[in-house]
Amino acid sequence: MSTRRREAPTAAIAVAPFVVRWDARSQPLPTCPVQAGRRRPILPRGHEAPPWLDTGPADEPFDFCTHVRRLCEDITARCESLAHIDVSRILFGFTQARNGRSHGLQARVTPLRFRDGTVTRMHRGTPFQVQRYFVDGREMLYVIAFCLPRFLDREFDDKFVTLFHELYHISPAFDGDLRRHAGRYDVHTSSQHRYDEEMGGLAREYLSNGADRARHSFLRLSFAQLLQRHGSIVGYKVPRPKLIPLR
């Protein structure tokens, strides 16, 4: 089973801006190609991407983050348990896998608020604020990053479990905080296996509820298949938000 985790913003070592803004005209989100590793993967004959799975124009780079966003819009529109999520306030990105291992980090969600949606919190007598991210004037409340190409090389079902796992972490109040569970494990439940089973059930419910196949067809393809079809795979690569001390 894949490994997923929620990560908090990193503590700032040097002076960092309290607000980071990206704008399509003057300061666009940093778009980078996903590196395949030391060697470009080669597909054996007969393992090419099936032509009936539409992933966009074959002569253009595959925009991973745009496809994930479109899929999440459909998921939140059809799943009652995720209806509180406003996808327009989630920044989707990717992090480059450091090795070719299939196991390890698959995805992570980083909240841009503290408990109950507060902007600041005290730590050892010092107040801290998490960086605030704005995209085209809209403030983001969460950053969800996928580890590529590792995530794309998982089985279709596991990709969906990972996706639902990250979305379900988002607080029902959609206030920038994470969903809190009762008991000792307030962010993660005590049983990873049971949690994965629950997410798998939500995924199956979504797929059987008139899901738009055109939006999730790319999850049926591997990194190598998408790379062969499109020539390159690109996505947003944004820095993890920092915790800044308010001195």
C-alpha positions in Angstrom: 0.0 0.0 0.0 1.3 3.4 -0.8 2.5 5.9 1.8 0.8 9.2 2.1 1.3 11.9 4.7 0.1 15.4 5.7 2.9 17.9 6.2 2.8 21.2 8.1 4.5 24.3 6.6 8.2 24.5 7.2 9.7 26.9 9.7 11.4 29.9 8.0 15.2 30.0 8.4 15.7 33.3 6.7 13.3 36.3 6.3 10.4 35.2 4.1 7.5 37.2 2.8 4.2 36.9 4.7 2.3 36.9 1.4 3.2 35.2 -1.8 1.3 36.1 -5.0 1.1 34.6 -8.4 -0.6 36.2 -11.3 -1.2 34.9 -14.8 0.0 38.1 -16.4 2.9 39.3 -14.3 4.0 36.5 -12.1 2.6 33.1 -13.3 2.8 29.9 -11.2 6.2 28.2 -11.9 5.6 25.4 -14.4 8.2 22.7 -14.6 8.6 19.5 -16.5 8.5 16.3 -14.5 11.9 14.5 -14.7 11.7 10.8 -15.7 14.8 9.9 -13.8 18.2 8.8 -15.1 16.7 7.1 -18.2 13.6 7.9 -20.2 11.2 5.0 -19.7 10.7 2.8 -22.8 7.3 1.1 -23.3 7.4 -2.4 -24.7 5.5 -2.9 -27.9 1.8 -3.3 -27.3 1.8 -1.4 -24.0 1.1 2.0 -25.5 -1.7 4.2 -24.2 -5.0 3.0 -25.5 -6.3 5.5 -28.1 -9.8 5.6 -26.5 -8.4 7.1 -23.3 -8.5 10.8 -24.1 -5.8 12.9 -22.3 -5.8 15.9 -24.5 -3.8 16.8 -27.7 -0.9 14.4 -28.2 1.2 17.2 -29.6 1.1 19.3 -26.4 2.7 18.6 -23.0 0.4 16.9 -20.5 -0.6 19.4 -17.8 -0.9 17.2 -14.7 -2.1 19.8 -12.3 -4.9 21.0 -14.6 -6.1 17.5 -15.1 -6.1 16.8 -11.3 -8.0 20.0 -10.7 -10.7 19.2 -13.2 -11.1 15.7 -11.7 -11.4 17.1 -8.2 -14.0 19.5 -9.3 -16.1 16.6 -10.5 -15.4 14.6 -7.4 -16.5 17.4 -5.0 -19.6 18.0 -7.1 -20.7 14.4 -6.8 -19.5 13.2 -3.4 -21.6 14.5 -0.5 -18.9 13.9 2.0 -16.6 16.3 0.1 -19.2 18.8 -1.0 -17.7 21.4 1.4 -14.5 21.7 -0.6 -14.0 24.7 -2.9 -11.4 23.5 -5.4 -10.7 27.0 -6.6 -9.0 27.6 -3.2 -6.7 24.6 -3.5 -3.3 25.0 -5.1 -2.3 21.7 -6.8 1.4 21.0 -7.5 3.9 18.3 -7.7 7.2 17.4 -6.0 9.9 15.5 -7.9 10.5 11.9 -6.7 14.1 11.5 -5.7 14.4 7.9 -6.8 12.6 5.3 -8.9 11.1 3.4 -6.0 7.4 2.7 -6.2 6.9 2.9 -2.4 7.2 6.1 -0.5 5.5 9.5 -0.5 2.6 9.6 -3.0 1.0 12.9 -2.1 0.7 15.4 0.8 -1.7 18.1 1.8 -0.4 21.2 3.5 -3.0 23.4 5.4 -2.5 27.2 5.2 -4.2 27.8 8.5 -3.8 26.5 12.0 -6.4 24.7 14.2 -9.9 26.1 13.7 -8.7 28.3 10.8 -6.6 30.7 12.8 -3.9 32.7 11.0 -1.4 32.7 13.9 -0.4 30.4 16.8 2.0 30.6 19.7 5.1 28.3 19.9 7.4 28.6 22.9 6.3 32.1 23.5 6.6 33.3 19.9 3.7 33.9 17.6 4.0 32.3 14.2 2.1 32.9 11.0 1.9 30.6 8.0 2.7 32.2 4.6 -0.5 33.2 2.7 -0.7 32.2 -0.9 -2.7 34.1 -3.5 -3.3 33.0 -7.1 -4.9 35.6 -9.4 -6.2 37.5 -6.4 -7.8 34.5 -4.7 -6.3 33.3 -1.4 -5.5 29.6 -1.3 -6.3 27.6 1.8 -4.5 24.3 1.0 -1.6 23.0 -1.1 -1.9 19.5 -2.4 1.3 18.1 -4.0 1.8 14.8 -5.8 5.1 13.0 -5.9 5.9 12.4 -9.6 6.5 10.2 -11.4 5.8 7.8 -8.5 2.1 8.6 -8.1 1.4 8.0 -11.8 3.0 4.6 -11.7 0.6 3.2 -9.1 -2.4 1.1 -10.0 -5.6 3.0 -10.9 -7.4 2.0 -7.7 -4.5 3.1 -5.5 -4.3 6.5 -7.3 -8.0 7.1 -6.5 -7.5 6.1 -2.9 -4.6 8.5 -2.6 -6.6 11.3 -4.1 -9.6 10.8 -1.8 -7.2 10.4 1.1 -5.8 13.9 0.6 -9.2 15.5 -0.1 -10.8 13.9 3.0 -8.0 15.5 5.2 -9.6 18.9 4.4 -11.6 20.2 7.3 -15.5 20.1 6.9 -15.4 23.8 7.8 -13.0 24.4 4.8 -11.2 27.0 6.9 -7.6 26.1 6.0 -7.3 23.6 8.8 -7.4 19.8 8.6 -10.2 17.4 9.5 -9.8 16.5 13.2 -10.7 13.0 14.5 -11.6 12.1 18.0 -9.0 10.5 20.2 -5.3 10.4 20.2 -4.8 10.4 16.4 -6.7 13.7 15.7 -5.3 14.2 12.1 -4.8 10.5 11.1 -6.9 7.7 12.4 -5.4 4.9 14.4 -5.7 2.4 11.5 -4.2 3.2 8.1 -5.7 0.0 6.6 -9.3 0.9 7.8 -8.8 4.5 6.6 -7.7 3.3 3.1 -10.7 1.0 3.0 -13.0 3.9 3.7 -11.4 6.0 1.0 -11.7 3.1 -1.4 -15.4 2.9 -0.7 -15.8 6.7 -1.4 -13.9 6.2 -4.7 -16.0 3.3 -5.8 -19.2 5.3 -4.9 -17.9 8.2 -7.0 -17.1 6.0 -10.0 -20.5 4.4 -9.9 -22.3 7.7 -9.6 -22.0 9.0 -13.1 -18.4 10.1 -12.8 -17.1 12.0 -15.9 -14.8 9.4 -17.4 -13.0 12.0 -19.5 -11.8 13.6 -16.3 -10.2 10.5 -14.7 -9.0 8.6 -17.8 -5.4 9.9 -17.3 -5.3 8.0 -14.0 -5.5 4.8 -16.0 -2.2 5.5 -17.7 1.3 5.3 -16.4 3.9 7.9 -16.4 5.6 6.2 -19.3 2.4 6.0 -21.3 1.6 9.7 -20.8 5.2 10.6 -21.6 5.2 8.6 -24.9 1.9 10.2 -26.0 2.6 13.8 -25.0 6.4 14.1 -25.1 6.5 15.7 -21.7 4.6 16.1 -18.5 4.5 19.4 -16.7 3.0 20.8 -13.5 3.2 23.6 -10.9 6.2 23.3 -8.6 5.6 25.7 -5.8 7.6 26.0 -2.5 6.2 24.6 0.6 4.7 27.4 2.7 6.9 28.6 5.6 6.1 29.4 9.2 7.2 32.9 9.9 7.8 34.2 13.5 6.1 37.5 14.2 8.8 39.4 16.0 
